[in-house]
Amino acid sequence: MREREGSLSLLEQKGALRILLYLLSEKKAMITQLIDNIPGIAQTSVYTSLNKLLVLELIEEEYLPPYNKRVFSLTEKGMKVAEFIQEIQKIIDE
């Protein structure tokens, strides 16, 4: 049970769930897009959340030339989690 609790605590990071939902709708995003388009999340929280989502293997990153810009997208596992979060949000909003 400890391992599961650890995984869930990583998702409790401020903004992590909203980043997953954003990537679900937009498919890919750079850090600046996440900061500019997800209200109420500080830049440091975005960086921390991204690192934790990478550890959980819910997102992946690639580097785009010519300036090696980091671009993030959902993994298959991340897509499943984001879809569940979206369903939970719909239920709560009813």
C-alpha positions in Angstrom: 0.0 0.0 0.0 2.9 2.4 0.6 3.9 2.4 -3.0 0.4 3.4 -4.1 0.2 6.1 -1.5 3.5 7.5 -2.9 2.2 7.5 -6.4 -1.0 9.3 -5.4 0.9 11.9 -3.3 2.9 12.8 -6.5 -0.4 13.5 -8.2 -1.4 15.8 -5.3 1.3 18.3 -6.5 -0.3 21.6 -7.3 -1.3 21.7 -10.9 -0.4 18.1 -11.8 -4.0 17.1 -12.6 -4.7 20.2 -14.6 -1.5 19.6 -16.6 -2.7 16.1 -17.4 -6.1 17.6 -18.5 -4.4 20.3 -20.6 -2.2 17.7 -22.4 -5.3 15.5 -23.0 -7.0 18.4 -24.9 -3.9 19.9 -26.6 -1.9 16.7 -27.2 1.5 18.5 -26.8 2.7 21.6 -24.9 5.9 23.5 -24.1 6.4 24.7 -20.5 5.6 28.3 -21.5 2.2 27.1 -22.9 1.4 25.4 -19.6 2.3 28.4 -17.6 0.3 30.8 -19.8 -2.8 28.6 -20.2 -3.3 27.0 -16.9 -4.5 29.6 -14.4 -3.4 29.7 -10.8 -0.2 27.7 -11.2 3.2 29.3 -10.5 6.1 28.5 -12.8 7.9 26.6 -10.1 4.8 24.4 -9.6 4.7 23.6 -13.3 8.3 22.5 -13.2 7.8 20.4 -10.1 4.6 18.8 -11.4 6.2 18.0 -14.7 9.1 16.2 -13.0 6.7 14.2 -10.8 4.6 13.3 -13.8 7.7 12.1 -15.6 8.6 9.9 -12.7 5.2 8.4 -12.8 5.6 7.8 -16.5 2.3 9.7 -17.2 4.0 12.2 -19.6 7.0 12.1 -21.8 9.3 14.8 -23.1 11.0 15.4 -26.4 13.4 18.1 -27.4 12.6 20.0 -30.6 15.3 21.6 -32.7 16.7 24.1 -33.4 16.8 25.3 -29.7 16.0 22.0 -28.0 12.7 23.2 -26.7 11.1 20.8 -24.3 7.7 19.5 -25.4 5.5 17.3 -23.2 2.8 14.9 -24.2 0.9 12.1 -22.4 2.0 8.5 -22.4 -0.5 5.8 -23.0 -0.7 5.4 -19.2 -1.1 9.2 -18.8 -3.9 9.2 -21.4 -5.8 6.7 -19.3 -5.3 8.6 -16.1 -6.2 11.9 -17.7 -9.4 10.4 -19.2 -10.4 9.2 -15.7 -9.7 12.6 -14.2 -11.9 14.2 -16.9 -14.7 11.8 -16.1 -14.4 12.6 -12.4 -14.6 16.3 -13.2 -17.7 15.8 -15.3 -19.4 13.9 -12.4 -18.5 16.7 -9.9 -19.7 19.4 -12.3 -23.1 17.8 -12.8 
